[in-house]
Each structure stands twice: as C-alpha cells, then as structure tokens.
Amino acid sequence: MSVSAQLATIVIDCGAPGPLAEFYRALTGWEVTDSDVDFVYLGDGGPVQLAFQRVEGYRPASWPGPAKQAHLDFKVPDIERAAKELVELGATRPEFQPGGDEWVVLADPEGHLLCLAVAG
C-alpha cells in the first residue's frame, strides 16, 4: 500500500513561537509565511515549511536521555562558525557530542535538538 503523500510542514511545539521562529529564520534564511499569536510558519517557496506552535507548559526532552525525540539536521559550509553564530543567537552546545568531527549537536533556545554537518 502507498498513500503517496507529500510532506508539507514540520510543526515544532514550543512555548514562544515568535522568538523561536526568529532563531530558525536566522539559521535558514527563510521568511515568515504566516503567523498569529500561537503559530509562525517559515518557508522559502519550496514544498516544505517549518512551523512553530505554542504549547502551554512546553518542556523539552533531556539530552542525552531515554525519551524518543526528533531533531533537525542542517548542512552548513563551516560547522564551527555556524555553531558559534547560533550560540550567539541563543542556542546551547550540550556537553555530549556523539558526532566527533562529523557533526555538532546544538539545542535551540527552547531546547529542541538540531545537528550541524558540513555541506558537501
């Protein structure tokens, strides 16, 4: 069986959609395509958007931890430069880094994990 669906939006739960969308806007260069007090959508005109949805009492999963969770991977020209810039924008760099020189794990300002790897 194949439903043949097209992915349209990745929705990320958070406590404050506006500031978190700004962080990802700076990371991706995407623009706000729609927003209200509880949602912000980012896109670049392509088929997939990122959305940030307010959830009262939002708490991120711990890292590392046993809870299953999703994360986003981003390719960048220079991992260390990108990591430094994102930390300046409010990300944190957890002590546990399983990627060695291949990738860096960061947590966005609300604690969602993301990985940076070299574009290539």
PyMOL commands that place a pseudoatom at each C-alpha (Angstrom):
pseudoatom trace, name=CA, resn=MET, resi=1, chain=A, elem=C, hetatm=0, pos=[0.000, 0.000, 0.000]
pseudoatom trace, name=CA, resn=SER, resi=2, chain=A, elem=C, hetatm=0, pos=[1.248, 3.507, -0.800]
pseudoatom trace, name=CA, resn=VAL, resi=3, chain=A, elem=C, hetatm=0, pos=[-0.650, 6.637, 0.154]
pseudoatom trace, name=CA, resn=SER, resi=4, chain=A, elem=C, hetatm=0, pos=[1.731, 8.845, -1.847]
pseudoatom trace, name=CA, resn=ALA, resi=5, chain=A, elem=C, hetatm=0, pos=[1.519, 11.897, 0.442]
pseudoatom trace, name=CA, resn=GLN, resi=6, chain=A, elem=C, hetatm=0, pos=[3.718, 14.968, 0.105]
pseudoatom trace, name=CA, resn=LEU, resi=7, chain=A, elem=C, hetatm=0, pos=[5.302, 16.392, 3.264]
pseudoatom trace, name=CA, resn=ALA, resi=8, chain=A, elem=C, hetatm=0, pos=[4.069, 19.982, 3.639]
pseudoatom trace, name=CA, resn=THR, resi=9, chain=A, elem=C, hetatm=0, pos=[5.030, 21.216, 7.120]
pseudoatom trace, name=CA, resn=ILE, resi=10, chain=A, elem=C, hetatm=0, pos=[7.158, 20.153, 10.058]
pseudoatom trace, name=CA, resn=VAL, resi=11, chain=A, elem=C, hetatm=0, pos=[5.466, 21.536, 13.179]
pseudoatom trace, name=CA, resn=ILE, resi=12, chain=A, elem=C, hetatm=0, pos=[7.571, 22.114, 16.293]
pseudoatom trace, name=CA, resn=ASP, resi=13, chain=A, elem=C, hetatm=0, pos=[5.890, 22.504, 19.680]
pseudoatom trace, name=CA, resn=CYS, resi=14, chain=A, elem=C, hetatm=0, pos=[7.253, 25.350, 21.811]
pseudoatom trace, name=CA, resn=GLY, resi=15, chain=A, elem=C, hetatm=0, pos=[6.410, 27.911, 24.452]
pseudoatom trace, name=CA, resn=ALA, resi=16, chain=A, elem=C, hetatm=0, pos=[7.062, 31.057, 22.377]
pseudoatom trace, name=CA, resn=PRO, resi=17, chain=A, elem=C, hetatm=0, pos=[6.593, 30.632, 18.606]
pseudoatom trace, name=CA, resn=GLY, resi=18, chain=A, elem=C, hetatm=0, pos=[7.724, 34.134, 17.576]
pseudoatom trace, name=CA, resn=PRO, resi=19, chain=A, elem=C, hetatm=0, pos=[11.199, 34.134, 19.122]
pseudoatom trace, name=CA, resn=LEU, resi=20, chain=A, elem=C, hetatm=0, pos=[11.828, 30.522, 18.150]
pseudoatom trace, name=CA, resn=ALA, resi=21, chain=A, elem=C, hetatm=0, pos=[10.800, 31.227, 14.552]
pseudoatom trace, name=CA, resn=GLU, resi=22, chain=A, elem=C, hetatm=0, pos=[13.255, 34.163, 14.534]
pseudoatom trace, name=CA, resn=PHE, resi=23, chain=A, elem=C, hetatm=0, pos=[16.060, 31.796, 15.566]
pseudoatom trace, name=CA, resn=TYR, resi=24, chain=A, elem=C, hetatm=0, pos=[15.241, 29.416, 12.702]
pseudoatom trace, name=CA, resn=ARG, resi=25, chain=A, elem=C, hetatm=0, pos=[14.725, 32.304, 10.284]
pseudoatom trace, name=CA, resn=ALA, resi=26, chain=A, elem=C, hetatm=0, pos=[18.301, 33.391, 11.042]
pseudoatom trace, name=CA, resn=LEU, resi=27, chain=A, elem=C, hetatm=0, pos=[19.518, 29.804, 10.589]
pseudoatom trace, name=CA, resn=THR, resi=28, chain=A, elem=C, hetatm=0, pos=[17.718, 29.067, 7.307]
pseudoatom trace, name=CA, resn=GLY, resi=29, chain=A, elem=C, hetatm=0, pos=[17.188, 32.476, 5.726]
pseudoatom trace, name=CA, resn=TRP, resi=30, chain=A, elem=C, hetatm=0, pos=[13.522, 31.530, 5.262]
pseudoatom trace, name=CA, resn=GLU, resi=31, chain=A, elem=C, hetatm=0, pos=[10.805, 34.140, 5.634]
pseudoatom trace, name=CA, resn=VAL, resi=32, chain=A, elem=C, hetatm=0, pos=[7.633, 34.187, 7.722]
pseudoatom trace, name=CA, resn=THR, resi=33, chain=A, elem=C, hetatm=0, pos=[4.806, 32.969, 5.502]
pseudoatom trace, name=CA, resn=ASP, resi=34, chain=A, elem=C, hetatm=0, pos=[2.003, 33.100, 8.086]
pseudoatom trace, name=CA, resn=SER, resi=35, chain=A, elem=C, hetatm=0, pos=[1.697, 33.879, 11.781]
pseudoatom trace, name=CA, resn=ASP, resi=36, chain=A, elem=C, hetatm=0, pos=[-0.575, 34.648, 14.676]
pseudoatom trace, name=CA, resn=VAL, resi=37, chain=A, elem=C, hetatm=0, pos=[-0.089, 34.628, 18.435]
pseudoatom trace, name=CA, resn=ASP, resi=38, chain=A, elem=C, hetatm=0, pos=[0.038, 30.793, 18.577]
pseudoatom trace, name=CA, resn=PHE, resi=39, chain=A, elem=C, hetatm=0, pos=[1.709, 29.819, 15.264]
pseudoatom trace, name=CA, resn=VAL, resi=40, chain=A, elem=C, hetatm=0, pos=[4.504, 31.013, 12.999]
pseudoatom trace, name=CA, resn=TYR, resi=41, chain=A, elem=C, hetatm=0, pos=[5.277, 29.429, 9.619]
pseudoatom trace, name=CA, resn=LEU, resi=42, chain=A, elem=C, hetatm=0, pos=[8.595, 29.802, 7.788]
pseudoatom trace, name=CA, resn=GLY, resi=43, chain=A, elem=C, hetatm=0, pos=[9.274, 28.924, 4.178]
pseudoatom trace, name=CA, resn=ASP, resi=44, chain=A, elem=C, hetatm=0, pos=[11.344, 29.658, 1.114]
pseudoatom trace, name=CA, resn=GLY, resi=45, chain=A, elem=C, hetatm=0, pos=[8.709, 28.978, -1.525]
pseudoatom trace, name=CA, resn=GLY, resi=46, chain=A, elem=C, hetatm=0, pos=[9.572, 25.278, -1.632]
pseudoatom trace, name=CA, resn=PRO, resi=47, chain=A, elem=C, hetatm=0, pos=[7.197, 22.442, -0.844]
pseudoatom trace, name=CA, resn=VAL, resi=48, chain=A, elem=C, hetatm=0, pos=[8.098, 22.127, 2.877]
pseudoatom trace, name=CA, resn=GLN, resi=49, chain=A, elem=C, hetatm=0, pos=[7.695, 24.687, 5.653]
pseudoatom trace, name=CA, resn=LEU, resi=50, chain=A, elem=C, hetatm=0, pos=[8.730, 24.817, 9.309]
pseudoatom trace, name=CA, resn=ALA, resi=51, chain=A, elem=C, hetatm=0, pos=[6.029, 25.850, 11.765]
pseudoatom trace, name=CA, resn=PHE, resi=52, chain=A, elem=C, hetatm=0, pos=[6.219, 26.689, 15.460]
pseudoatom trace, name=CA, resn=GLN, resi=53, chain=A, elem=C, hetatm=0, pos=[3.161, 26.019, 17.609]
pseudoatom trace, name=CA, resn=ARG, resi=54, chain=A, elem=C, hetatm=0, pos=[2.568, 27.342, 21.119]
pseudoatom trace, name=CA, resn=VAL, resi=55, chain=A, elem=C, hetatm=0, pos=[2.020, 24.616, 23.713]
pseudoatom trace, name=CA, resn=GLU, resi=56, chain=A, elem=C, hetatm=0, pos=[1.288, 25.761, 27.247]
pseudoatom trace, name=CA, resn=GLY, resi=57, chain=A, elem=C, hetatm=0, pos=[3.781, 24.301, 29.709]
pseudoatom trace, name=CA, resn=TYR, resi=58, chain=A, elem=C, hetatm=0, pos=[6.127, 23.130, 26.940]
pseudoatom trace, name=CA, resn=ARG, resi=59, chain=A, elem=C, hetatm=0, pos=[9.185, 21.297, 28.294]
pseudoatom trace, name=CA, resn=PRO, resi=60, chain=A, elem=C, hetatm=0, pos=[11.946, 19.916, 26.057]
pseudoatom trace, name=CA, resn=ALA, resi=61, chain=A, elem=C, hetatm=0, pos=[13.232, 16.353, 26.263]
pseudoatom trace, name=CA, resn=SER, resi=62, chain=A, elem=C, hetatm=0, pos=[16.565, 15.900, 28.017]
pseudoatom trace, name=CA, resn=TRP, resi=63, chain=A, elem=C, hetatm=0, pos=[19.753, 15.232, 26.078]
pseudoatom trace, name=CA, resn=PRO, resi=64, chain=A, elem=C, hetatm=0, pos=[21.048, 12.657, 26.236]
pseudoatom trace, name=CA, resn=GLY, resi=65, chain=A, elem=C, hetatm=0, pos=[18.054, 10.850, 27.585]
pseudoatom trace, name=CA, resn=PRO, resi=66, chain=A, elem=C, hetatm=0, pos=[15.874, 7.789, 27.067]
pseudoatom trace, name=CA, resn=ALA, resi=67, chain=A, elem=C, hetatm=0, pos=[12.869, 9.659, 25.626]
pseudoatom trace, name=CA, resn=LYS, resi=68, chain=A, elem=C, hetatm=0, pos=[12.486, 9.242, 21.889]
pseudoatom trace, name=CA, resn=GLN, resi=69, chain=A, elem=C, hetatm=0, pos=[12.513, 12.534, 20.004]
pseudoatom trace, name=CA, resn=ALA, resi=70, chain=A, elem=C, hetatm=0, pos=[13.015, 14.016, 16.574]
pseudoatom trace, name=CA, resn=HIS, resi=71, chain=A, elem=C, hetatm=0, pos=[15.634, 16.550, 15.587]
pseudoatom trace, name=CA, resn=LEU, resi=72, chain=A, elem=C, hetatm=0, pos=[16.509, 18.570, 12.508]
pseudoatom trace, name=CA, resn=ASP, resi=73, chain=A, elem=C, hetatm=0, pos=[19.787, 18.215, 10.570]
pseudoatom trace, name=CA, resn=PHE, resi=74, chain=A, elem=C, hetatm=0, pos=[21.255, 21.197, 8.748]
pseudoatom trace, name=CA, resn=LYS, resi=75, chain=A, elem=C, hetatm=0, pos=[24.182, 21.319, 6.326]
pseudoatom trace, name=CA, resn=VAL, resi=76, chain=A, elem=C, hetatm=0, pos=[26.452, 24.337, 6.655]
pseudoatom trace, name=CA, resn=PRO, resi=77, chain=A, elem=C, hetatm=0, pos=[29.715, 25.407, 4.977]
pseudoatom trace, name=CA, resn=ASP, resi=78, chain=A, elem=C, hetatm=0, pos=[31.610, 25.665, 8.297]
pseudoatom trace, name=CA, resn=ILE, resi=79, chain=A, elem=C, hetatm=0, pos=[30.334, 23.772, 11.355]
pseudoatom trace, name=CA, resn=GLU, resi=80, chain=A, elem=C, hetatm=0, pos=[32.278, 25.705, 13.992]
pseudoatom trace, name=CA, resn=ARG, resi=81, chain=A, elem=C, hetatm=0, pos=[31.416, 29.110, 12.562]
pseudoatom trace, name=CA, resn=ALA, resi=82, chain=A, elem=C, hetatm=0, pos=[27.719, 28.201, 12.282]
pseudoatom trace, name=CA, resn=ALA, resi=83, chain=A, elem=C, hetatm=0, pos=[27.699, 26.743, 15.811]
pseudoatom trace, name=CA, resn=LYS, resi=84, chain=A, elem=C, hetatm=0, pos=[29.297, 29.908, 17.203]
pseudoatom trace, name=CA, resn=GLU, resi=85, chain=A, elem=C, hetatm=0, pos=[26.768, 32.152, 15.434]
pseudoatom trace, name=CA, resn=LEU, resi=86, chain=A, elem=C, hetatm=0, pos=[23.820, 30.038, 16.629]
pseudoatom trace, name=CA, resn=VAL, resi=87, chain=A, elem=C, hetatm=0, pos=[25.082, 30.082, 20.215]
pseudoatom trace, name=CA, resn=GLU, resi=88, chain=A, elem=C, hetatm=0, pos=[25.198, 33.888, 19.908]
pseudoatom trace, name=CA, resn=LEU, resi=89, chain=A, elem=C, hetatm=0, pos=[21.514, 33.702, 18.836]
pseudoatom trace, name=CA, resn=GLY, resi=90, chain=A, elem=C, hetatm=0, pos=[20.556, 31.682, 21.921]
pseudoatom trace, name=CA, resn=ALA, resi=91, chain=A, elem=C, hetatm=0, pos=[21.409, 28.056, 21.136]
pseudoatom trace, name=CA, resn=THR, resi=92, chain=A, elem=C, hetatm=0, pos=[23.367, 25.944, 23.595]
pseudoatom trace, name=CA, resn=ARG, resi=93, chain=A, elem=C, hetatm=0, pos=[26.025, 23.353, 22.875]
pseudoatom trace, name=CA, resn=PRO, resi=94, chain=A, elem=C, hetatm=0, pos=[25.453, 20.284, 25.047]
pseudoatom trace, name=CA, resn=GLU, resi=95, chain=A, elem=C, hetatm=0, pos=[28.474, 18.595, 26.548]
pseudoatom trace, name=CA, resn=PHE, resi=96, chain=A, elem=C, hetatm=0, pos=[27.514, 15.215, 24.998]
pseudoatom trace, name=CA, resn=GLN, resi=97, chain=A, elem=C, hetatm=0, pos=[28.665, 15.338, 21.360]
pseudoatom trace, name=CA, resn=PRO, resi=98, chain=A, elem=C, hetatm=0, pos=[28.478, 11.896, 19.698]
pseudoatom trace, name=CA, resn=GLY, resi=99, chain=A, elem=C, hetatm=0, pos=[29.416, 13.102, 16.196]
pseudoatom trace, name=CA, resn=GLY, resi=100, chain=A, elem=C, hetatm=0, pos=[33.141, 13.617, 16.647]
pseudoatom trace, name=CA, resn=ASP, resi=101, chain=A, elem=C, hetatm=0, pos=[34.289, 15.839, 13.782]
pseudoatom trace, name=CA, resn=GLU, resi=102, chain=A, elem=C, hetatm=0, pos=[31.363, 14.848, 11.549]
pseudoatom trace, name=CA, resn=TRP, resi=103, chain=A, elem=C, hetatm=0, pos=[28.589, 16.888, 13.188]
pseudoatom trace, name=CA, resn=VAL, resi=104, chain=A, elem=C, hetatm=0, pos=[27.770, 19.123, 16.144]
pseudoatom trace, name=CA, resn=VAL, resi=105, chain=A, elem=C, hetatm=0, pos=[24.673, 18.835, 18.313]
pseudoatom trace, name=CA, resn=LEU, resi=106, chain=A, elem=C, hetatm=0, pos=[23.054, 22.077, 19.473]
pseudoatom trace, name=CA, resn=ALA, resi=107, chain=A, elem=C, hetatm=0, pos=[19.862, 22.831, 21.355]
pseudoatom trace, name=CA, resn=ASP, resi=108, chain=A, elem=C, hetatm=0, pos=[17.796, 25.755, 20.102]
pseudoatom trace, name=CA, resn=PRO, resi=109, chain=A, elem=C, hetatm=0, pos=[16.651, 28.443, 22.579]
pseudoatom trace, name=CA, resn=GLU, resi=110, chain=A, elem=C, hetatm=0, pos=[13.741, 26.219, 23.709]
pseudoatom trace, name=CA, resn=GLY, resi=111, chain=A, elem=C, hetatm=0, pos=[15.781, 23.018, 23.954]
pseudoatom trace, name=CA, resn=HIS, resi=112, chain=A, elem=C, hetatm=0, pos=[14.947, 21.283, 20.644]
pseudoatom trace, name=CA, resn=LEU, resi=113, chain=A, elem=C, hetatm=0, pos=[17.970, 19.443, 19.306]
pseudoatom trace, name=CA, resn=LEU, resi=114, chain=A, elem=C, hetatm=0, pos=[19.485, 20.146, 15.924]
pseudoatom trace, name=CA, resn=CYS, resi=115, chain=A, elem=C, hetatm=0, pos=[22.637, 18.925, 14.237]
pseudoatom trace, name=CA, resn=LEU, resi=116, chain=A, elem=C, hetatm=0, pos=[25.061, 20.779, 12.003]
pseudoatom trace, name=CA, resn=ALA, resi=117, chain=A, elem=C, hetatm=0, pos=[27.084, 18.904, 9.388]
pseudoatom trace, name=CA, resn=VAL, resi=118, chain=A, elem=C, hetatm=0, pos=[29.357, 20.104, 6.614]
pseudoatom trace, name=CA, resn=ALA, resi=119, chain=A, elem=C, hetatm=0, pos=[27.596, 20.728, 3.310]
pseudoatom trace, name=CA, resn=GLY, resi=120, chain=A, elem=C, hetatm=0, pos=[29.032, 18.718, 0.529]
for i in range(1, 120): cmd.bond("trace and resi %d" % i, "trace and resi %d" % (i + 1))
show_as sticks, trace
zoom trace
